[in-house]
Amino acid sequence: MNYISVIDILASDAIHQEFTVKGWVRSFRANQFIALNDGSTIKNIQCVVDYENMDDALLNRVNTGAAIVVTGVLEESQGAGQRVEIKVKSIEIEGDADPEDVKLTILSPKRHTLEKLREQAHLRVRTNTFGAIMRMRSKLSFAVHQYFNENGFFQAHTPMITGSDAEGAGEMFQVTGLDLNNPPKKEDGSIDYSQDFFGKETNLTVSGQLEAETYALGLGKVYTFGPTFRAENSNTSRHLAEFWMIEPEVAFYDLDANMDLAEDFIKYVIKYVLDNCQDDLEFLEKRLIDEDKKKPQAERATMALREKLEFVINNNFKRVSYTEAIAILRNSKPNKKKKFKYLIDEWGADLQSEHERYLVEKHFECPVILFDYPANIKAFYMRLNEDGKTVRAMDILFPGIGEIVGGSQREERLDVLKEKMAALDIPEEELWWYLDTRKFGTCIHSGFGLGFERLVLFATGMTNIRDVIPYPRFPGHAEF
């Protein structure tokens, strides 16, 4: 490479040496001070121009958004705000940015709303906020793989196209090669999928869990980390139609070991960004503090961003049974005063986000792991408890997020699994391969799923999941 990154030159002690840096102009003040950024860090390198000895026509092209190459000598900065700066010897314009065009985009210096930034998702990563978010997203992704590698897991690449519905919810995107204007039909008028590309109905995956289970029962410890798809018509700040899922599966782990794994994993990756993303966290924390100042006192965050992350890694998650949680919620003030949108009247209710957040943010004031849920509100593959009415399921609830992890000990008993599938009208022939794993050396095993975007949401302090993925997909929106 014939140039140095901004993050490296800002850390350099090679004073009086000549360097070349490449990046995009963030600002050009007084025809003298260029703030240059190349995406390697949220910080800019200040490049000081001797404008009296520089071609005016060239300087007129040094506009916000332009890509330039600067060669100059690194010096100790005489001004406030930076340790070093570059005394410019030459400037080369790689890509112009017309100021009139820039005014129409989010690259203009004025402050823009997050909604406006979403409209120009192809440019928003050049802003400080989204540069910080996406660098942290990348670091978190690396930490995920590092954690599992350090703990003896093997990555399993599960299929994106599948014939099974792991969740049993039916909210799937169909995949077809048929002519939708003239599909082949059976005698009864229904579509003949035997003539489709795969010879059957297929969909984009909602989870790699079932396939990961088969690999855990051969490799011991596996994990998946890939895109998943839900055709759920949810226009909320917590849902996406396309998102990334982390799903470990471990043979011989019961629910307690599964909860231990999930808590240890989350603490590890959060500590990783605390250790490796200080500049971005500092910026995002300040942004949140500024946003909080506009809110009523009661709605302001009780902890700054980094303090919140430190709190998570330094404290045990509270483990509470579903039954105990229902009792707490039923007797809570919001429930008694009918403040909840969904009132808790009896055992068996499916908890909503408002209930989860009350438990985490108001009652326990720390992350909570709920376990032993009613069987009739959970998936068929979760192990039935001896009471016959609850299953060995667990959800981890986080402040500001609600559910961030969902997992369970899997039903390893073939007869019980068949009974549960029959009760839910899931054909055995559809999952014959899954049932096979209970015939040949079945064992206790467990796993969980963690929505990666919800993890990024928590770590960055953002409040809308559409702001932590490069190009969000949600109902009515598939731009870019």
Secondary structure, DSSP 8 states (H G I E B T S, - for coil): --S--HHHHHT---TT-EEEEEEEEEEEETTTEEEEE-SSSSS-EEEE--GGGS-HHHHTT--TT-EEEEEEEEEE-SSTT-SEEEEEEEEEEEE---HHHHTTSTTSSS---HHHHHHTTTTGGGSHHHHHHHHHHHHHHHHHHHHHHHTT-EE----SEES--TTSS----EE--S-TTS--B-TTSSB-GGGSTTSS-EEE-S-SHHHHHHHHHHHSEEEEEEEEE------STT--SEEEEEEEEEET--HHHHHHHHHHHHHHHHHHHHHH-HHHHHHHHHHHHHHHTTS-GGGS-SS-HHHHHHHHHHS--EEEEHHHHHHHHHTSHHHHTT-SSS---STT----HHHHHIIIIIII-S-EEEEEEEGGGS-TTB-B-TTSSEEEEEEEEETTTEEEEEEEEB---HHHHHHHHHHTT--GGGGHHHHHTTTSS---EEEEEEEHHHHHHHHHT-S-GGGSSSS--BTTB---
